[in-house]
Amino acid sequence: MTRLLTTTVAATLALGLAAPAAAQDLDELTLQLQWVTQAQFAGYYAALANGYYEDEGLDVTILPGGPDIAPPQVLAGGGADVMLNWMPSALAARERGVPVVNIAQPFTSSGLMLTCWADTGIEGPQDFAGRTIGVWFFGNEYPFLSWMSQEGIPTEEGAEGGVTVLKQGFNVDPLLQRQADCISTMTYNEYNQVLASGVAEDELTTFLYEDQGVATLEDGIYTLEENLEDPEMVDKLARFVRASMRGWEWAVENPEEAAEIIIDYDETGAQTYDHQLAMMEEIAKLVDTSQGGALDEAAYQRTVDTLLAGGSDPVITAAPEGAWTAQVTDAAGEM
C-alpha cells in the first residue's frame, strides 16, 4: 500500500479516532521537491515515515516535482513554505527578483557530471569544440554554461569553435542513440541508467564537475525572506531542518530501508527497489549530516565565483547579498 504524504494522515492510521484532535496541535509545513519521488530526497521521506516531523510538532506535506515544476515559482506563489533547489537556479531566481534564501545545505558535494562515449576521443574540455553535448535546462544548465564560459568555449548556436548544446530530456536516450557525444548525468541516477542499458564502463569517459573545479552546491533548502522575519516561522523552519537532518542521518545509515520507503511513497509506480538502493548508496556520498545542515561558507563562495565567471554572459551578474542565512540551523542546534 502506498503511504500518504502527510504526517496527519499517518497519525490517523496509527491512532484511530484520537489522532485528528492530536494532529490539530501540529504546525503545517509544505515542502516542494526539485524532482520526482526518488532516493535523492530520501532524508525527507524517512523523516516523514519515521515520525521525525511529528516528533517536532510538524505536519509536513511533501510535493513531488517534475519537468514542468519550477520550485522557486511554487515558493513565490505561496504553494510551499520551503523548497529544494540547486544553488545556481536559486541564485539566478533571486537575481530575477524572487527573494529565496538558503537556510540549510544537507548536500555538500555535487553529483553532476558529463558522460561521453570514449570512442569519440574526448579526453578533456579542450576536445568539446565541435561536439554535441546534452544539457538539462529548467535551471540545471547554469553549471555547464558557466564551465564552458570559463573554458572559452562558445555555446551559442553556430558559434565558431563552440559546442552544439542539445536540450536534453531527463533521460539518457541522446547518448544511447548517438544523438550526442556527451550527456549530463548524475552519479546517483542517469549514469547507472547508461550502465543498466548494457554499456560497459570502459566504453565511457566521465567528467565530474567536482574534479573540474566548477562544482556548485545542489539540493539546498530554501524559503522566502519574509518567512525569516517571523519568529514563529523561524522556529517552525528550525524544527523542520532538525527533523530532516535526522531523516538524512537515518537514510544514510539504512540505505536498504530508505529505498523501501521511497518505493512506498512513489505514487507513480515507476521506481524500482534495485535502482533506488543504488541511488541511495551514491547519494550517501554527497550528504553530510555532521554539521546539522549548516552551509559551508567556502562552498557557497566557490559556487558564487563559478557562476560569476561567465565572461560576457555570467549566470549571475553580481555577488548576491542575503542569499543565505545561518539563522535557522543555529536555532535548530540550540533546541
VMD Tcl script that draws the C-alpha trace (Angstrom):
set ca {
  {0.00 0.00 0.00}
  {1.31 3.44 -0.89}
  {1.98 5.67 2.09}
  {0.18 9.00 2.08}
  {2.24 12.14 2.18}
  {1.24 13.86 5.41}
  {2.02 13.11 8.99}
  {-1.58 13.95 9.85}
  {-2.86 11.02 7.82}
  {-0.13 8.77 9.15}
  {-1.13 9.68 12.67}
  {-4.75 8.95 11.88}
  {-3.90 5.47 10.67}
  {-1.78 4.80 13.74}
  {-4.04 6.26 16.43}
  {-7.53 5.92 15.05}
  {-10.19 8.43 16.06}
  {-7.96 10.12 18.64}
  {-5.44 11.23 16.02}
  {-7.30 14.14 14.35}
  {-7.57 16.00 17.65}
  {-3.86 15.50 18.33}
  {-3.00 16.47 14.78}
  {-4.64 19.86 15.33}
  {-1.69 20.73 17.55}
  {0.79 20.14 14.73}
  {2.15 23.05 12.70}
  {1.61 22.59 8.98}
  {4.52 22.96 6.57}
  {4.79 22.15 2.87}
  {8.00 21.11 1.10}
  {8.37 21.36 -2.68}
  {10.87 18.86 -4.10}
  {13.04 19.65 -7.09}
  {12.20 16.41 -8.88}
  {10.06 13.29 -8.66}
  {9.96 10.97 -5.67}
  {13.31 9.17 -5.55}
  {16.22 8.47 -3.20}
  {17.63 11.93 -3.93}
  {15.08 13.03 -1.31}
  {15.29 10.01 0.97}
  {16.06 12.04 4.10}
  {12.77 13.91 3.91}
  {10.68 10.84 3.21}
  {12.49 8.98 6.00}
  {11.71 11.82 8.41}
  {8.08 11.62 7.35}
  {7.79 7.83 7.51}
  {9.65 7.51 10.81}
  {7.65 10.22 12.55}
  {10.55 12.64 12.99}
  {8.50 15.60 11.77}
  {5.68 14.70 14.10}
  {8.20 14.46 16.94}
  {8.97 18.12 16.23}
  {5.30 19.08 16.23}
  {5.07 19.34 12.45}
  {2.51 18.16 9.92}
  {4.65 18.06 6.77}
  {3.32 17.66 3.24}
  {5.85 16.71 0.53}
  {5.08 17.80 -3.03}
  {6.96 15.86 -5.74}
  {8.48 17.90 -8.54}
  {8.70 17.25 -12.25}
  {9.83 18.69 -15.59}
  {7.10 21.34 -15.58}
  {7.52 22.44 -11.96}
  {9.85 25.32 -11.06}
  {10.32 25.25 -7.26}
  {11.19 28.98 -6.95}
  {7.92 29.87 -8.64}
  {5.98 27.49 -6.40}
  {7.59 29.12 -3.37}
  {6.96 32.65 -4.65}
  {3.33 31.79 -5.39}
  {2.67 30.52 -1.87}
  {2.38 26.88 -2.91}
  {5.07 25.76 -0.44}
  {6.87 27.03 2.64}
  {10.25 25.55 1.73}
  {11.77 24.16 -1.44}
  {14.75 22.14 -2.54}
  {16.83 23.70 -5.31}
  {20.28 23.73 -6.81}
  {22.06 26.90 -5.76}
  {22.72 28.13 -9.34}
  {18.99 28.05 -10.02}
  {18.14 29.65 -6.69}
  {20.67 32.47 -7.07}
  {19.54 33.14 -10.63}
  {15.94 33.29 -9.41}
  {16.97 35.65 -6.62}
  {18.67 37.98 -9.08}
  {15.45 37.97 -11.11}
  {13.52 39.19 -8.08}
  {12.36 36.03 -6.28}
  {13.65 36.58 -2.69}
  {14.70 33.00 -1.91}
  {17.19 32.35 0.90}
  {19.22 29.22 1.62}
  {18.51 28.09 5.20}
  {20.29 24.71 5.17}
  {22.58 22.68 2.89}
  {22.48 18.89 3.50}
  {24.28 18.17 0.19}
  {27.91 19.25 0.42}
  {29.23 17.62 -2.79}
  {27.99 17.68 -6.36}
  {26.88 14.55 -8.21}
  {26.76 16.26 -11.61}
  {28.96 15.04 -14.45}
  {29.20 14.72 -18.22}
  {29.22 11.18 -19.58}
  {30.77 10.79 -23.04}
  {31.42 7.96 -25.46}
  {35.09 7.02 -25.11}
  {35.37 6.29 -28.84}
  {34.81 9.98 -29.61}
  {38.35 10.62 -28.39}
  {37.19 13.26 -25.91}
  {39.77 13.39 -23.13}
  {39.15 16.83 -21.68}
  {37.26 20.10 -22.17}
  {39.70 21.03 -24.92}
  {38.06 18.30 -27.02}
  {34.49 19.59 -26.61}
  {34.66 22.04 -29.52}
  {32.55 20.85 -32.42}
  {30.80 18.25 -30.28}
  {27.15 17.85 -29.38}
  {26.54 17.86 -25.65}
  {23.27 17.12 -23.90}
  {22.40 19.63 -21.20}
  {19.45 19.76 -18.82}
  {17.65 23.09 -18.69}
  {14.96 24.44 -16.31}
  {17.71 25.88 -14.10}
  {20.06 22.90 -14.37}
  {22.01 24.36 -17.28}
  {23.82 27.03 -15.29}
  {26.81 25.00 -14.06}
  {27.50 23.77 -17.62}
  {27.20 27.21 -19.21}
  {29.50 28.70 -16.57}
  {32.05 25.91 -17.11}
  {32.08 26.41 -20.88}
  {32.44 30.16 -20.43}
  {35.47 29.65 -18.19}
  {36.97 27.33 -20.81}
  {36.34 29.91 -23.53}
  {34.07 27.53 -25.44}
  {31.05 29.23 -27.04}
  {27.63 27.67 -26.50}
  {25.69 29.91 -28.89}
  {24.25 28.15 -31.90}
  {26.59 28.36 -34.90}
  {29.48 29.93 -32.98}
  {32.90 29.03 -34.36}
  {34.83 26.62 -32.16}
  {31.81 26.09 -29.94}
  {29.69 23.18 -28.83}
  {26.25 22.26 -30.01}
  {24.02 22.25 -26.93}
  {21.26 19.67 -27.11}
  {18.39 20.41 -24.74}
  {18.39 17.06 -23.06}
  {15.28 15.44 -21.64}
  {15.59 13.80 -18.27}
  {16.75 10.51 -19.76}
  {19.87 9.03 -21.38}
  {18.45 8.41 -24.86}
  {20.58 11.05 -26.65}
  {23.74 9.17 -25.66}
  {22.44 5.68 -26.34}
  {21.04 6.74 -29.70}
  {24.26 8.61 -30.59}
  {22.44 11.92 -30.88}
  {25.05 13.43 -28.56}
  {28.72 12.80 -27.87}
  {28.21 13.57 -24.17}
  {25.20 13.99 -21.94}
  {24.51 15.32 -18.46}
  {24.23 12.62 -15.82}
  {24.14 12.39 -12.06}
  {26.42 9.94 -10.28}
  {23.40 8.55 -8.48}
  {20.93 8.25 -11.32}
  {21.45 8.61 -15.06}
  {24.97 7.19 -15.08}
  {23.57 3.97 -13.64}
  {20.87 4.03 -16.30}
  {23.54 4.11 -19.01}
  {25.30 1.11 -17.44}
  {21.99 -0.72 -16.99}
  {21.39 -0.41 -20.74}
  {24.36 -2.73 -21.35}
  {27.11 -0.14 -21.85}
  {30.40 -1.07 -20.16}
  {32.25 1.46 -18.02}
  {35.32 1.31 -20.27}
  {33.17 2.50 -23.17}
  {32.60 5.77 -21.35}
  {34.60 8.82 -20.32}
  {33.23 10.89 -17.47}
  {33.92 14.41 -16.20}
  {32.83 15.13 -12.65}
  {32.14 18.81 -12.09}
  {33.83 18.41 -8.69}
  {37.05 17.27 -10.41}
  {36.86 20.13 -12.92}
  {36.72 22.73 -10.17}
  {33.36 24.07 -11.33}
  {31.04 22.19 -8.98}
  {28.20 24.18 -7.46}
  {26.03 23.37 -4.46}
  {22.98 21.21 -5.08}
  {19.79 20.33 -3.21}
  {19.75 23.09 -0.62}
  {16.73 24.02 1.49}
  {15.26 27.45 0.72}
  {12.49 29.70 1.97}
  {11.37 33.28 1.28}
  {12.92 36.27 3.05}
  {9.61 37.25 4.60}
  {9.43 33.93 6.46}
  {12.67 34.75 8.26}
  {11.12 37.92 9.68}
  {8.52 35.88 11.59}
  {9.93 34.32 14.82}
  {7.24 31.63 14.85}
  {8.05 30.66 11.28}
  {11.78 30.57 12.03}
  {11.02 28.21 14.92}
  {8.97 26.02 12.59}
  {11.71 26.01 9.96}
  {14.32 25.12 12.58}
  {12.26 22.15 13.69}
  {11.83 21.12 10.05}
  {15.58 21.27 9.38}
  {16.41 19.35 12.54}
  {13.93 16.58 11.73}
  {15.11 16.47 8.11}
  {18.74 16.09 9.09}
  {17.71 13.31 11.47}
  {15.98 11.70 8.50}
  {19.10 12.04 6.38}
  {21.27 10.51 9.07}
  {18.91 7.55 9.29}
  {18.70 7.14 5.49}
  {22.48 7.16 5.09}
  {22.83 4.52 7.80}
  {19.93 2.40 6.48}
  {20.05 2.51 2.67}
  {18.01 -0.65 2.14}
  {15.15 0.55 4.33}
  {15.39 4.04 2.83}
  {14.96 2.57 -0.66}
  {11.89 0.70 0.52}
  {10.39 3.91 1.89}
  {10.89 5.61 -1.47}
  {9.09 2.77 -3.22}
  {6.20 3.09 -0.77}
  {5.86 6.82 -1.38}
  {6.25 6.67 -5.17}
  {2.65 7.05 -6.30}
  {3.61 6.63 -9.96}
  {4.90 3.09 -9.52}
  {7.78 3.95 -11.83}
  {10.63 3.39 -9.38}
  {12.28 0.04 -8.68}
  {13.89 -1.07 -5.44}
  {17.24 -2.01 -7.01}
  {17.59 1.37 -8.73}
  {16.59 3.28 -5.61}
  {19.05 1.31 -3.49}
  {21.88 2.02 -5.93}
  {20.86 5.68 -5.94}
  {20.74 5.83 -2.16}
  {24.25 4.40 -1.88}
  {25.57 7.14 -4.16}
  {23.51 9.89 -2.53}
  {25.07 8.95 0.82}
  {28.43 10.11 -0.54}
  {27.09 13.61 -1.19}
  {25.31 14.30 2.11}
  {26.99 15.49 5.30}
  {24.91 15.24 8.46}
  {27.69 16.17 10.89}
  {27.00 19.92 10.78}
  {23.24 19.80 11.13}
  {22.72 21.12 7.61}
  {24.77 24.29 8.18}
  {26.03 25.87 4.96}
  {29.79 25.89 4.45}
  {30.75 29.45 3.53}
  {33.70 28.35 1.41}
  {31.46 26.08 -0.68}
  {28.97 28.93 -1.05}
  {31.68 31.29 -2.22}
  {33.02 28.72 -4.68}
  {29.53 28.43 -6.15}
  {29.17 32.19 -6.45}
  {32.62 32.57 -8.00}
  {31.85 29.84 -10.53}
  {28.57 31.47 -11.52}
  {30.11 34.93 -11.81}
  {32.95 33.63 -14.01}
  {30.78 33.62 -17.08}
  {32.55 36.20 -19.21}
  {30.05 38.26 -21.17}
  {27.16 36.01 -20.15}
  {27.51 35.07 -16.46}
  {24.78 33.14 -14.67}
  {24.54 35.96 -12.12}
  {25.86 39.45 -12.72}
  {26.73 40.49 -9.15}
  {27.64 38.81 -5.88}
  {24.36 38.11 -4.07}
  {23.56 39.75 -0.75}
  {21.42 37.99 1.85}
  {21.16 34.82 -0.23}
  {21.81 32.53 2.73}
  {21.48 32.57 6.48}
  {22.64 30.51 9.44}
  {19.66 31.73 11.46}
  {17.67 28.53 11.04}
  {20.42 25.97 11.51}
  {21.70 27.91 14.53}
  {18.21 27.81 16.02}
  {17.89 24.10 15.23}
  {21.15 23.41 17.06}
  {20.05 25.34 20.13}
  {16.77 23.47 20.61}
}
mol new
graphics top color blue
foreach p $ca { graphics top sphere $p radius 0.5 }
foreach p [lrange $ca 0 end-1] q [lrange $ca 1 end] { graphics top cylinder $p $q radius 0.2 }
display resetview
